[in-house]
Amino acid sequence: MKSYDYDFAILGGDLRQSYLAGLLSEAGYRVCSWALAAPPVVSIDSCASPKEAVRLARYLAGPIPFWKETPVREAVLEAMEPGQCLFAGCIPDYFALPASRKGCRLYDL
């Protein structure tokens, strides 16, 4: 299994994802983020792109609802690898099916 630099990548989203990033970091997890609406309370590493964040972390937390922007969805799907887990809300089938075929696990909140 691949070794990752971070346990979690928080990918976009509103204050809920910012709080999640802070809570995970305070709990001792290695956390990076991309495009958070507000900075988390604690300092975490920021990534330059969604692809970079996905490639660096085992677990991914996306927004609720899922991204409407096609380029972001495509970048995340392209970078995901077998064994990675994505937690997000309202994940559409046109993302879920190819991700599942790649061997990724999705948890629709």
C-alpha positions, 0 to 999 in steps of 0.5 A: 500500500502506498505511503501518504504524507498526510492522513487527511486532505480537506478539499474545499467547502465552507466553515464545516470543512475548516472546523473539521480540518482543525479538529483532525489536526488537534486530534493528532492527524496529519492534515492538508487542505485545498480551497477552504472557505476560511482558514482552520483555527490551527495551522495546517498545510495548504495545497496548490491544487486539488490533484496535489491534495488528493495525491498526498492523503489517504482520506479525502473530505469534500464539500457538502454538497459535492462540487458542481465545478466539472474541472474540480471533480475531474481533477479529483477523480483523475488523481484518486488511487485504489484504496483511498476514501472520499467523504462528501455529500450528495456524490453523483453517480457520474463520479461515484461509479468511476471512482468505485471502479478504480478501487476507491471507497466513497462515503456519501454524507 
